[in-house]
Every structure is written in C-alpha cells, then in structure tokens.
Amino acid sequence: LARVPSFEARIRPLFEKAQFLSILGIQMNRAGEGWVESTLQIQPHVLQQNNFVHAGVLTTIADHTAGAAGYGILKDNEHTVLTSSIHINLLRPAFGDSLRAFGKVLKAGKTLTIAESEVYAVNQGKETLVVKATINLNVVSIPPSPIKQE
C-alpha cells in the first residue's frame, strides 16, 4: 500500500499526543486511506516476567493502530473514535527486535466502525504473526477539554 502524506499528517498527532504510547515507544510508521502501520522497538520495559512482550502492550498497539485507521477516515475534526469492544487473539508469544502493527477499516458507519489489526513480531528480519484483533469503534463528538494544556 502506498503511503499518503495527507493521512499521515492527520493521524500522526494521535500517536504523538498519547503519552501512554510514548512511554511504551509505539510510533506511527505510515498511513493511507483506511489503514495505519505502527512500530515498537522491543525494550525491557515492555516485557513480562518470561521476557516475552506483555499482552497489554500487544493489545495496546493493536487497538490504537486500528483506532487510528478508523479516525483517519472521519470527515471532520469534531468527532473521534473510541473502542467499544475488542476481540483479541494472542496467537503466540511475541519476542524479537520490534513489533509491526497493521490496522485497517473493514466497515465504516456513521456511529460504528469495524476495524482489524495484525501485529507481527520482527526477529532478525523475519516477521511472525502474533496477534489478530477485531475492534469496534464508536464515532463520538469530541467534548471541550476540562484540563488546561500548558
């Protein structure tokens, strides 16, 4: 899929402004209409007790990447998408050098968008599918922020 700069410019702030993603190290790689790819360099702070990537990290990258794909197709800046349900299949333990997530919209609606994500563990250049997720995204209005931004 070809990257589309206008979609990347619209979606990149979703990754940059989400502080939790910064803590984990998740970054948007590229994007186009209805799809987003993100990456994570595997570091010790994302591992569980047996040195596999923690399931919470895998779920987060799958969810946020699919959500960003859903957000990218919205027609205005007054709405966003929020996950209403997620079905995640953790197919095998994740380990290696990095993770690559690919999220895409399956069906977009006025109030509900269905998206999916696949997460691959990359180990010495070889990719292995570790997560397959389906995410339901509610389209909601963005309220004014109650928190002062500094």
Buried (B, 14 or more C-beta within 10 A) or exposed (E): EEEBEEBBEBBBEBBEEBEEBEEBBBBBBBBBBBBBBBBBEBEEEBBEEEEBBBBEBBBBBBBBBBBBBBBBBBEEEEBBBEBEEBEBEBBEBBBBEBBBBBBBBBEBEEEBBBBBBBBBBBBEEEBBEBBBBBBBBBBEEEEEEEEEEE
